[in-house]
Amino acid sequence: MFADDTSISYASDSAKELQNVINTELKGLSDWLTTNKLSLNIVKTEFMVVGSRQRIKTLNNEIDIEINGTMVNQVTS
């Protein structure tokens, strides 16, 4: 079974809050997938920060997203 193009969205003014919420959601997703004998291709998983150029510059190096201890690649487009 394959499922493509799943997305998780969250808005926050705090990079730390954003990181914590997304990492918590991804942990829940990973647990659900494992319980249902499914897997997530972490190599193909990416995240993007959306906002004004100035805001993105201040957030880019502050957000670390991970799944099961593996860092998720950040993309710009």
PDB file of N, CA, C and O in Angstrom, chain B, residues numbered from 101:
ATOM      1  N   MET B 101       0.844  -1.171   0.000  1.00  0.00           N
ATOM      2  CA  MET B 101       0.000   0.000   0.000  1.00  0.00           C
ATOM      3  C   MET B 101       0.890   1.235   0.000  1.00  0.00           C
ATOM      4  O   MET B 101       1.887   1.292   0.720  1.00  0.00           O
ATOM      5  N   PHE B 102       0.525   2.217  -0.808  1.00  0.00           N
ATOM      6  CA  PHE B 102       1.280   3.452  -0.880  1.00  0.00           C
ATOM      7  C   PHE B 102       0.336   4.634  -0.676  1.00  0.00           C
ATOM      8  O   PHE B 102      -0.798   4.631  -1.155  1.00  0.00           O
ATOM      9  N   ALA B 103       0.819   5.629   0.032  1.00  0.00           N
ATOM     10  CA  ALA B 103       0.076   6.886   0.186  1.00  0.00           C
ATOM     11  C   ALA B 103       1.077   8.012  -0.034  1.00  0.00           C
ATOM     12  O   ALA B 103       2.104   8.077   0.643  1.00  0.00           O
ATOM     13  N   ASP B 104       0.782   8.885  -0.965  1.00  0.00           N
ATOM     14  CA  ASP B 104       1.703   9.974  -1.278  1.00  0.00           C
ATOM     15  C   ASP B 104       1.096  11.316  -0.916  1.00  0.00           C
ATOM     16  O   ASP B 104      -0.115  11.457  -0.745  1.00  0.00           O
ATOM     17  N   ASP B 105       1.979  12.293  -0.807  1.00  0.00           N
ATOM     18  CA  ASP B 105       1.580  13.686  -0.642  1.00  0.00           C
ATOM     19  C   ASP B 105       0.794  13.966   0.630  1.00  0.00           C
ATOM     20  O   ASP B 105      -0.151  14.754   0.615  1.00  0.00           O
ATOM     21  N   THR B 106       1.168  13.343   1.701  1.00  0.00           N
ATOM     22  CA  THR B 106       0.577  13.667   2.994  1.00  0.00           C
ATOM     23  C   THR B 106       1.262  14.919   3.523  1.00  0.00           C
ATOM     24  O   THR B 106       2.477  15.059   3.390  1.00  0.00           O
ATOM     25  N   SER B 107       0.506  15.823   4.118  1.00  0.00           N
ATOM     26  CA  SER B 107       1.123  17.031   4.665  1.00  0.00           C
ATOM     27  C   SER B 107       0.585  17.323   6.058  1.00  0.00           C
ATOM     28  O   SER B 107      -0.559  17.013   6.390  1.00  0.00           O
ATOM     29  N   ILE B 108       1.444  17.923   6.852  1.00  0.00           N
ATOM     30  CA  ILE B 108       1.074  18.408   8.182  1.00  0.00           C
ATOM     31  C   ILE B 108       1.401  19.891   8.178  1.00  0.00           C
ATOM     32  O   ILE B 108       2.518  20.277   7.836  1.00  0.00           O
ATOM     33  N   SER B 109       0.449  20.722   8.550  1.00  0.00           N
ATOM     34  CA  SER B 109       0.660  22.169   8.575  1.00  0.00           C
ATOM     35  C   SER B 109       0.439  22.696   9.977  1.00  0.00           C
ATOM     36  O   SER B 109      -0.426  22.218  10.710  1.00  0.00           O
ATOM     37  N   TYR B 110       1.242  23.695  10.338  1.00  0.00           N
ATOM     38  CA  TYR B 110       1.090  24.318  11.644  1.00  0.00           C
ATOM     39  C   TYR B 110       1.634  25.729  11.554  1.00  0.00           C
ATOM     40  O   TYR B 110       2.645  25.963  10.892  1.00  0.00           O
ATOM     41  N   ALA B 111       0.977  26.671  12.212  1.00  0.00           N
ATOM     42  CA  ALA B 111       1.422  28.063  12.208  1.00  0.00           C
ATOM     43  C   ALA B 111       1.783  28.497  13.619  1.00  0.00           C
ATOM     44  O   ALA B 111       1.075  28.189  14.578  1.00  0.00           O
ATOM     45  N   SER B 112       2.889  29.215  13.733  1.00  0.00           N
ATOM     46  CA  SER B 112       3.320  29.726  15.031  1.00  0.00           C
ATOM     47  C   SER B 112       4.334  30.839  14.824  1.00  0.00           C
ATOM     48  O   SER B 112       5.059  30.849  13.830  1.00  0.00           O
ATOM     49  N   ASP B 113       4.384  31.768  15.754  1.00  0.00           N
ATOM     50  CA  ASP B 113       5.410  32.806  15.735  1.00  0.00           C
ATOM     51  C   ASP B 113       6.681  32.329  16.424  1.00  0.00           C
ATOM     52  O   ASP B 113       7.717  32.987  16.338  1.00  0.00           O
ATOM     53  N   SER B 114       6.609  31.204  17.097  1.00  0.00           N
ATOM     54  CA  SER B 114       7.739  30.671  17.852  1.00  0.00           C
ATOM     55  C   SER B 114       8.343  29.462  17.136  1.00  0.00           C
ATOM     56  O   SER B 114       7.659  28.466  16.900  1.00  0.00           O
ATOM     57  N   ALA B 115       9.620  29.558  16.797  1.00  0.00           N
ATOM     58  CA  ALA B 115      10.302  28.436  16.144  1.00  0.00           C
ATOM     59  C   ALA B 115      10.327  27.223  17.054  1.00  0.00           C
ATOM     60  O   ALA B 115      10.150  26.098  16.587  1.00  0.00           O
ATOM     61  N   LYS B 116      10.541  27.430  18.340  1.00  0.00           N
ATOM     62  CA  LYS B 116      10.609  26.319  19.292  1.00  0.00           C
ATOM     63  C   LYS B 116       9.259  25.614  19.387  1.00  0.00           C
ATOM     64  O   LYS B 116       9.202  24.384  19.393  1.00  0.00           O
ATOM     65  N   GLU B 117       8.169  26.388  19.462  1.00  0.00           N
ATOM     66  CA  GLU B 117       6.833  25.790  19.514  1.00  0.00           C
ATOM     67  C   GLU B 117       6.544  25.017  18.228  1.00  0.00           C
ATOM     68  O   GLU B 117       6.026  23.901  18.267  1.00  0.00           O
ATOM     69  N   LEU B 118       6.881  25.615  17.104  1.00  0.00           N
ATOM     70  CA  LEU B 118       6.678  24.970  15.811  1.00  0.00           C
ATOM     71  C   LEU B 118       7.417  23.633  15.763  1.00  0.00           C
ATOM     72  O   LEU B 118       6.848  22.614  15.371  1.00  0.00           O
ATOM     73  N   GLN B 119       8.666  23.646  16.157  1.00  0.00           N
ATOM     74  CA  GLN B 119       9.474  22.425  16.169  1.00  0.00           C
ATOM     75  C   GLN B 119       8.870  21.373  17.091  1.00  0.00           C
ATOM     76  O   GLN B 119       8.754  20.211  16.704  1.00  0.00           O
ATOM     77  N   ASN B 120       8.487  21.760  18.294  1.00  0.00           N
ATOM     78  CA  ASN B 120       7.925  20.807  19.254  1.00  0.00           C
ATOM     79  C   ASN B 120       6.619  20.191  18.761  1.00  0.00           C
ATOM     80  O   ASN B 120       6.428  18.979  18.858  1.00  0.00           O
ATOM     81  N   VAL B 121       5.727  21.015  18.236  1.00  0.00           N
ATOM     82  CA  VAL B 121       4.428  20.516  17.772  1.00  0.00           C
ATOM     83  C   VAL B 121       4.600  19.577  16.576  1.00  0.00           C
ATOM     84  O   VAL B 121       4.014  18.495  16.549  1.00  0.00           O
ATOM     85  N   ILE B 122       5.392  19.983  15.598  1.00  0.00           N
ATOM     86  CA  ILE B 122       5.581  19.146  14.413  1.00  0.00           C
ATOM     87  C   ILE B 122       6.265  17.834  14.783  1.00  0.00           C
ATOM     88  O   ILE B 122       5.859  16.775  14.306  1.00  0.00           O
ATOM     89  N   ASN B 123       7.295  17.888  15.624  1.00  0.00           N
ATOM     90  CA  ASN B 123       7.971  16.650  16.030  1.00  0.00           C
ATOM     91  C   ASN B 123       7.034  15.730  16.802  1.00  0.00           C
ATOM     92  O   ASN B 123       7.100  14.511  16.644  1.00  0.00           O
ATOM     93  N   THR B 124       6.166  16.292  17.633  1.00  0.00           N
ATOM     94  CA  THR B 124       5.185  15.486  18.370  1.00  0.00           C
ATOM     95  C   THR B 124       4.193  14.841  17.408  1.00  0.00           C
ATOM     96  O   THR B 124       3.874  13.659  17.544  1.00  0.00           O
ATOM     97  N   GLU B 125       3.705  15.610  16.439  1.00  0.00           N
ATOM     98  CA  GLU B 125       2.772  15.070  15.445  1.00  0.00           C
ATOM     99  C   GLU B 125       3.426  13.966  14.617  1.00  0.00           C
ATOM    100  O   GLU B 125       2.799  12.946  14.330  1.00  0.00           O
ATOM    101  N   LEU B 126       4.674  14.169  14.239  1.00  0.00           N
ATOM    102  CA  LEU B 126       5.375  13.152  13.457  1.00  0.00           C
ATOM    103  C   LEU B 126       5.617  11.888  14.268  1.00  0.00           C
ATOM    104  O   LEU B 126       5.584  10.788  13.717  1.00  0.00           O
ATOM    105  N   LYS B 127       5.857  12.025  15.557  1.00  0.00           N
ATOM    106  CA  LYS B 127       6.007  10.850  16.428  1.00  0.00           C
ATOM    107  C   LYS B 127       4.698  10.068  16.450  1.00  0.00           C
ATOM    108  O   LYS B 127       4.701   8.843  16.332  1.00  0.00           O
ATOM    109  N   GLY B 128       3.576  10.779  16.603  1.00  0.00           N
ATOM    110  CA  GLY B 128       2.266  10.128  16.587  1.00  0.00           C
ATOM    111  C   GLY B 128       1.988   9.442  15.260  1.00  0.00           C
ATOM    112  O   GLY B 128       1.469   8.326  15.233  1.00  0.00           O
ATOM    113  N   LEU B 129       2.330  10.100  14.164  1.00  0.00           N
ATOM    114  CA  LEU B 129       2.146   9.513  12.838  1.00  0.00           C
ATOM    115  C   LEU B 129       3.000   8.261  12.685  1.00  0.00           C
ATOM    116  O   LEU B 129       2.527   7.240  12.188  1.00  0.00           O
ATOM    117  N   SER B 130       4.249   8.339  13.107  1.00  0.00           N
ATOM    118  CA  SER B 130       5.149   7.190  13.016  1.00  0.00           C
ATOM    119  C   SER B 130       4.631   6.014  13.840  1.00  0.00           C
ATOM    120  O   SER B 130       4.677   4.869  13.390  1.00  0.00           O
ATOM    121  N   ASP B 131       4.139   6.297  15.044  1.00  0.00           N
ATOM    122  CA  ASP B 131       3.575   5.241  15.894  1.00  0.00           C
ATOM    123  C   ASP B 131       2.355   4.603  15.235  1.00  0.00           C
ATOM    124  O   ASP B 131       2.206   3.382  15.248  1.00  0.00           O
ATOM    125  N   TRP B 132       1.481   5.432  14.657  1.00  0.00           N
ATOM    126  CA  TRP B 132       0.282   4.923  13.994  1.00  0.00           C
ATOM    127  C   TRP B 132       0.662   4.037  12.805  1.00  0.00           C
ATOM    128  O   TRP B 132       0.097   2.959  12.618  1.00  0.00           O
ATOM    129  N   LEU B 133       1.622   4.500  12.010  1.00  0.00           N
ATOM    130  CA  LEU B 133       2.066   3.711  10.861  1.00  0.00           C
ATOM    131  C   LEU B 133       2.627   2.366  11.302  1.00  0.00           C
ATOM    132  O   LEU B 133       2.322   1.337  10.700  1.00  0.00           O
ATOM    133  N   THR B 134       3.441   2.370  12.347  1.00  0.00           N
ATOM    134  CA  THR B 134       4.025   1.125  12.858  1.00  0.00           C
ATOM    135  C   THR B 134       2.937   0.180  13.342  1.00  0.00           C
ATOM    136  O   THR B 134       2.970  -1.012  13.037  1.00  0.00           O
ATOM    137  N   THR B 135       1.971   0.704  14.098  1.00  0.00           N
ATOM    138  CA  THR B 135       0.865  -0.107  14.606  1.00  0.00           C
ATOM    139  C   THR B 135       0.087  -0.756  13.470  1.00  0.00           C
ATOM    140  O   THR B 135      -0.381  -1.888  13.593  1.00  0.00           O
ATOM    141  N   ASN B 136      -0.045  -0.039  12.373  1.00  0.00           N
ATOM    142  CA  ASN B 136      -0.811  -0.532  11.229  1.00  0.00           C
ATOM    143  C   ASN B 136       0.059  -1.186  10.157  1.00  0.00           C
ATOM    144  O   ASN B 136      -0.357  -1.365   9.012  1.00  0.00           O
ATOM    145  N   LYS B 137       1.282  -1.538  10.563  1.00  0.00           N
ATOM    146  CA  LYS B 137       2.220  -2.251   9.689  1.00  0.00           C
ATOM    147  C   LYS B 137       2.505  -1.502   8.385  1.00  0.00           C
ATOM    148  O   LYS B 137       2.625  -2.101   7.316  1.00  0.00           O
ATOM    149  N   LEU B 138       2.607  -0.190   8.505  1.00  0.00           N
ATOM    150  CA  LEU B 138       2.960   0.661   7.375  1.00  0.00           C
ATOM    151  C   LEU B 138       4.283   1.345   7.698  1.00  0.00           C
ATOM    152  O   LEU B 138       4.725   1.338   8.847  1.00  0.00           O
ATOM    153  N   SER B 139       4.906   1.928   6.702  1.00  0.00           N
ATOM    154  CA  SER B 139       6.170   2.616   6.956  1.00  0.00           C
ATOM    155  C   SER B 139       6.204   3.957   6.233  1.00  0.00           C
ATOM    156  O   SER B 139       5.486   4.189   5.261  1.00  0.00           O
ATOM    157  N   LEU B 140       7.051   4.813   6.737  1.00  0.00           N
ATOM    158  CA  LEU B 140       7.250   6.139   6.169  1.00  0.00           C
ATOM    159  C   LEU B 140       8.639   6.164   5.551  1.00  0.00           C
ATOM    160  O   LEU B 140       9.612   5.786   6.203  1.00  0.00           O
ATOM    161  N   ASN B 141       8.743   6.599   4.316  1.00  0.00           N
ATOM    162  CA  ASN B 141      10.047   6.716   3.671  1.00  0.00           C
ATOM    163  C   ASN B 141      10.660   8.044   4.106  1.00  0.00           C
ATOM    164  O   ASN B 141      10.398   9.087   3.507  1.00  0.00           O
ATOM    165  N   ILE B 142      11.469   7.993   5.143  1.00  0.00           N
ATOM    166  CA  ILE B 142      12.040   9.212   5.720  1.00  0.00           C
ATOM    167  C   ILE B 142      12.959   9.911   4.722  1.00  0.00           C
ATOM    168  O   ILE B 142      13.074  11.136   4.743  1.00  0.00           O
ATOM    169  N   VAL B 143      13.607   9.151   3.855  1.00  0.00           N
ATOM    170  CA  VAL B 143      14.504   9.738   2.856  1.00  0.00           C
ATOM    171  C   VAL B 143      13.743  10.691   1.927  1.00  0.00           C
ATOM    172  O   VAL B 143      14.305  11.689   1.478  1.00  0.00           O
ATOM    173  N   LYS B 144      12.485  10.398   1.638  1.00  0.00           N
ATOM    174  CA  LYS B 144      11.677  11.237   0.748  1.00  0.00           C
ATOM    175  C   LYS B 144      10.883  12.304   1.502  1.00  0.00           C
ATOM    176  O   LYS B 144      10.175  13.100   0.885  1.00  0.00           O
ATOM    177  N   THR B 145      10.994  12.323   2.818  1.00  0.00           N
ATOM    178  CA  THR B 145      10.233  13.262   3.634  1.00  0.00           C
ATOM    179  C   THR B 145      10.988  14.585   3.733  1.00  0.00           C
ATOM    180  O   THR B 145      12.192  14.598   3.989  1.00  0.00           O
ATOM    181  N   GLU B 146      10.284  15.694   3.531  1.00  0.00           N
ATOM    182  CA  GLU B 146      10.884  17.025   3.560  1.00  0.00           C
ATOM    183  C   GLU B 146       9.957  17.987   4.279  1.00  0.00           C
ATOM    184  O   GLU B 146       8.761  17.730   4.420  1.00  0.00           O
ATOM    185  N   PHE B 147      10.529  19.112   4.738  1.00  0.00           N
ATOM    186  CA  PHE B 147       9.679  20.153   5.308  1.00  0.00           C
ATOM    187  C   PHE B 147      10.074  21.507   4.743  1.00  0.00           C
ATOM    188  O   PHE B 147      11.204  21.719   4.304  1.00  0.00           O
ATOM    189  N   MET B 148       9.100  22.421   4.770  1.00  0.00           N
ATOM    190  CA  MET B 148       9.301  23.761   4.240  1.00  0.00           C
ATOM    191  C   MET B 148       8.725  24.779   5.216  1.00  0.00           C
ATOM    192  O   MET B 148       7.638  24.589   5.763  1.00  0.00           O
ATOM    193  N   VAL B 149       9.462  25.853   5.424  1.00  0.00           N
ATOM    194  CA  VAL B 149       8.982  26.970   6.230  1.00  0.00           C
ATOM    195  C   VAL B 149       8.414  28.000   5.259  1.00  0.00           C
ATOM    196  O   VAL B 149       9.073  28.379   4.291  1.00  0.00           O
ATOM    197  N   VAL B 150       7.190  28.450   5.523  1.00  0.00           N
ATOM    198  CA  VAL B 150       6.519  29.406   4.650  1.00  0.00           C
ATOM    199  C   VAL B 150       6.289  30.689   5.429  1.00  0.00           C
ATOM    200  O   VAL B 150       5.829  30.652   6.570  1.00  0.00           O
ATOM    201  N   GLY B 151       6.609  31.825   4.819  1.00  0.00           N
ATOM    202  CA  GLY B 151       6.406  33.115   5.465  1.00  0.00           C
ATOM    203  C   GLY B 151       7.116  34.200   4.684  1.00  0.00           C
ATOM    204  O   GLY B 151       7.574  33.970   3.564  1.00  0.00           O
ATOM    205  N   SER B 152       7.209  35.383   5.272  1.00  0.00           N
ATOM    206  CA  SER B 152       7.926  36.476   4.612  1.00  0.00           C
ATOM    207  C   SER B 152       9.417  36.135   4.559  1.00  0.00           C
ATOM    208  O   SER B 152       9.906  35.343   5.365  1.00  0.00           O
ATOM    209  N   ARG B 153      10.128  36.728   3.617  1.00  0.00           N
ATOM    210  CA  ARG B 153      11.570  36.460   3.489  1.00  0.00           C
ATOM    211  C   ARG B 153      12.309  36.749   4.788  1.00  0.00           C
ATOM    212  O   ARG B 153      13.163  35.974   5.217  1.00  0.00           O
ATOM    213  N   GLN B 154      11.970  37.871   5.403  1.00  0.00           N
ATOM    214  CA  GLN B 154      12.653  38.258   6.640  1.00  0.00           C
ATOM    215  C   GLN B 154      12.378  37.247   7.754  1.00  0.00           C
ATOM    216  O   GLN B 154      13.292  36.862   8.483  1.00  0.00           O
ATOM    217  N   ARG B 155      11.144  36.826   7.883  1.00  0.00           N
ATOM    218  CA  ARG B 155      10.791  35.864   8.936  1.00  0.00           C
ATOM    219  C   ARG B 155      11.444  34.508   8.686  1.00  0.00           C
ATOM    220  O   ARG B 155      11.915  33.859   9.620  1.00  0.00           O
ATOM    221  N   ILE B 156      11.469  34.087   7.440  1.00  0.00           N
ATOM    222  CA  ILE B 156      12.092  32.807   7.109  1.00  0.00           C
ATOM    223  C   ILE B 156      13.582  32.842   7.440  1.00  0.00           C
ATOM    224  O   ILE B 156      14.123  31.860   7.949  1.00  0.00           O
ATOM    225  N   LYS B 157      14.252  33.962   7.157  1.00  0.00           N
ATOM    226  CA  LYS B 157      15.679  34.082   7.485  1.00  0.00           C
ATOM    227  C   LYS B 157      15.924  33.885   8.973  1.00  0.00           C
ATOM    228  O   LYS B 157      16.918  33.274   9.365  1.00  0.00           O
ATOM    229  N   THR B 158      15.029  34.395   9.798  1.00  0.00           N
ATOM    230  CA  THR B 158      15.226  34.270  11.249  1.00  0.00           C
ATOM    231  C   THR B 158      14.898  32.876  11.751  1.00  0.00           C
ATOM    232  O   THR B 158      15.390  32.478  12.807  1.00  0.00           O
ATOM    233  N   LEU B 159      14.082  32.124  11.027  1.00  0.00           N
ATOM    234  CA  LEU B 159      13.668  30.791  11.481  1.00  0.00           C
ATOM    235  C   LEU B 159      14.484  29.647  10.900  1.00  0.00           C
ATOM    236  O   LEU B 159      14.582  28.590  11.522  1.00  0.00           O
ATOM    237  N   ASN B 160      15.067  29.831   9.731  1.00  0.00           N
ATOM    238  CA  ASN B 160      15.675  28.718   9.007  1.00  0.00           C
ATOM    239  C   ASN B 160      16.638  27.873   9.822  1.00  0.00           C
ATOM    240  O   ASN B 160      16.588  26.647   9.727  1.00  0.00           O
ATOM    241  N   ASN B 161      17.484  28.456  10.593  1.00  0.00           N
ATOM    242  CA  ASN B 161      18.474  27.678  11.330  1.00  0.00           C
ATOM    243  C   ASN B 161      18.001  27.283  12.719  1.00  0.00           C
ATOM    244  O   ASN B 161      18.756  26.673  13.476  1.00  0.00           O
ATOM    245  N   GLU B 162      16.780  27.615  13.063  1.00  0.00           N
ATOM    246  CA  GLU B 162      16.271  27.333  14.402  1.00  0.00           C
ATOM    247  C   GLU B 162      15.372  26.110  14.470  1.00  0.00           C
ATOM    248  O   GLU B 162      15.050  25.661  15.570  1.00  0.00           O
ATOM    249  N   ILE B 163      14.959  25.561  13.356  1.00  0.00           N
ATOM    250  CA  ILE B 163      13.976  24.481  13.360  1.00  0.00           C
ATOM    251  C   ILE B 163      14.631  23.170  12.938  1.00  0.00           C
ATOM    252  O   ILE B 163      15.161  23.049  11.833  1.00  0.00           O
ATOM    253  N   ASP B 164      14.584  22.196  13.836  1.00  0.00           N
ATOM    254  CA  ASP B 164      15.072  20.849  13.546  1.00  0.00           C
ATOM    255  C   ASP B 164      13.891  19.899  13.637  1.00  0.00           C
ATOM    256  O   ASP B 164      13.314  19.712  14.709  1.00  0.00           O
ATOM    257  N   ILE B 165      13.535  19.304  12.515  1.00  0.00           N
ATOM    258  CA  ILE B 165      12.435  18.350  12.466  1.00  0.00           C
ATOM    259  C   ILE B 165      13.046  16.963  12.312  1.00  0.00           C
ATOM    260  O   ILE B 165      13.939  16.754  11.492  1.00  0.00           O
ATOM    261  N   GLU B 166      12.553  16.012  13.114  1.00  0.00           N
ATOM    262  CA  GLU B 166      13.098  14.662  13.031  1.00  0.00           C
ATOM    263  C   GLU B 166      12.006  13.618  13.180  1.00  0.00           C
ATOM    264  O   GLU B 166      10.952  13.857  13.770  1.00  0.00           O
ATOM    265  N   ILE B 167      12.298  12.455  12.625  1.00  0.00           N
ATOM    266  CA  ILE B 167      11.406  11.305  12.744  1.00  0.00           C
ATOM    267  C   ILE B 167      12.257  10.133  13.205  1.00  0.00           C
ATOM    268  O   ILE B 167      13.203   9.735  12.524  1.00  0.00           O
ATOM    269  N   ASN B 168      11.921   9.592  14.347  1.00  0.00           N
ATOM    270  CA  ASN B 168      12.652   8.444  14.895  1.00  0.00           C
ATOM    271  C   ASN B 168      14.157   8.686  14.933  1.00  0.00           C
ATOM    272  O   ASN B 168      14.943   7.791  14.622  1.00  0.00           O
ATOM    273  N   GLY B 169      14.555   9.892  15.313  1.00  0.00           N
ATOM    274  CA  GLY B 169      15.973  10.216  15.440  1.00  0.00           C
ATOM    275  C   GLY B 169      16.665  10.600  14.150  1.00  0.00           C
ATOM    276  O   GLY B 169      17.859  10.898  14.160  1.00  0.00           O
ATOM    277  N   THR B 170      15.945  10.601  13.039  1.00  0.00           N
ATOM    278  CA  THR B 170      16.515  10.974  11.743  1.00  0.00           C
ATOM    279  C   THR B 170      16.050  12.373  11.378  1.00  0.00           C
ATOM    280  O   THR B 170      14.851  12.652  11.383  1.00  0.00           O
ATOM    281  N   MET B 171      16.989  13.254  11.063  1.00  0.00           N
ATOM    282  CA  MET B 171      16.648  14.624  10.703  1.00  0.00           C
ATOM    283  C   MET B 171      15.938  14.655   9.347  1.00  0.00           C
ATOM    284  O   MET B 171      16.314  13.945   8.415  1.00  0.00           O
ATOM    285  N   VAL B 172      14.911  15.489   9.261  1.00  0.00           N
ATOM    286  CA  VAL B 172      14.150  15.660   8.020  1.00  0.00           C
ATOM    287  C   VAL B 172      14.775  16.812   7.237  1.00  0.00           C
ATOM    288  O   VAL B 172      15.107  17.850   7.810  1.00  0.00           O
ATOM    289  N   ASN B 173      14.932  16.628   5.942  1.00  0.00           N
ATOM    290  CA  ASN B 173      15.541  17.618   5.068  1.00  0.00           C
ATOM    291  C   ASN B 173      14.613  18.819   4.873  1.00  0.00           C
ATOM    292  O   ASN B 173      13.425  18.657   4.594  1.00  0.00           O
ATOM    293  N   GLN B 174      15.169  20.025   5.023  1.00  0.00           N
ATOM    294  CA  GLN B 174      14.401  21.242   4.774  1.00  0.00           C
ATOM    295  C   GLN B 174      14.599  21.667   3.326  1.00  0.00           C
ATOM    296  O   GLN B 174      15.718  21.648   2.814  1.00  0.00           O
ATOM    297  N   VAL B 175      13.508  22.051   2.666  1.00  0.00           N
ATOM    298  CA  VAL B 175      13.561  22.540   1.289  1.00  0.00           C
ATOM    299  C   VAL B 175      13.035  23.968   1.242  1.00  0.00           C
ATOM    300  O   VAL B 175      12.364  24.426   2.167  1.00  0.00           O
ATOM    301  N   THR B 176      13.348  24.670   0.148  1.00  0.00           N
ATOM    302  CA  THR B 176      12.872  26.047   0.007  1.00  0.00           C
ATOM    303  C   THR B 176      11.788  26.186  -1.049  1.00  0.00           C
ATOM    304  O   THR B 176      11.092  27.201  -1.084  1.00  0.00           O
ATOM    305  N   SER B 177      11.631  25.195  -1.905  1.00  0.00           N
ATOM    306  CA  SER B 177      10.551  25.244  -2.904  1.00  0.00           C
ATOM    307  C   SER B 177      10.257  23.862  -3.430  1.00  0.00           C
ATOM    308  O   SER B 177       9.380  23.697  -4.279  1.00  0.00           O
TER     309      SER B 177
END
